Amino acid sequence: GKAKPFGKKKIPEVKVKKKVPQYIVTTGASGAEAFATLQAHKRGLIAVQSRFPLQTKLFGKQKSTEEILVGREELKESNPKIARAIDNLRQIEIDLGKKPTTSLATLSEYVKEALRRDAFNIKYARSIFSIDKMGDNLKSIAGKSKYSVQMAIDSKKNVHVFDKRYGWFTYNYDTK
């Protein structure tokens, strides 16, 4: 579909239901995700770190951290979602007057497995938060998380992106 803009806004507020256990799902990556796991632990949330078989390290693990090894069958179920995201990202590039460069063929097997794991996480999420670089037009993601962000958009999830240059953005499904 057509490129739809992200709308600039302040830090997104997430309403927490006190009686329902709250989880934060991360990929166990270093940096921002390890920091998020630590912050979740400090706030009494359960952190779930999902990984795929090729992923050997998890960062930021706390006492309240659970680990999920995403199985081969579950990973394979993600392939159509990845293909759809890539098709939509290529269309966005075309809509922006650029030559499409997004391609599954350029990704390593490790990155493909990471995307499959991300699709598994997105399937069960209500909201997705990404820290990445916005494109020059501020209507697309320029960094590595563009694939996962697009899968979340395709799945109609609440999508929030933080760009350290510009602040928070929330995907706006109502924009034509």
Secondary structure, 3 states (H helix, E strand, C coil): CCCCCEEECCCCCCCCCCCCCCEEEECCCCCHHHHHHHHHHHCCCEEEEEECCCCCCCCCCCCCEEEEECCHHHHHCCHHHHHHHHHHHHHHHHHCCCCCCCCHHHCCHHHHHHHHHHHHHHHHCCEEEEECCECCCCCCECCCCHHHHHHHHHCCCEEEEEECCCEEEEECCCCC
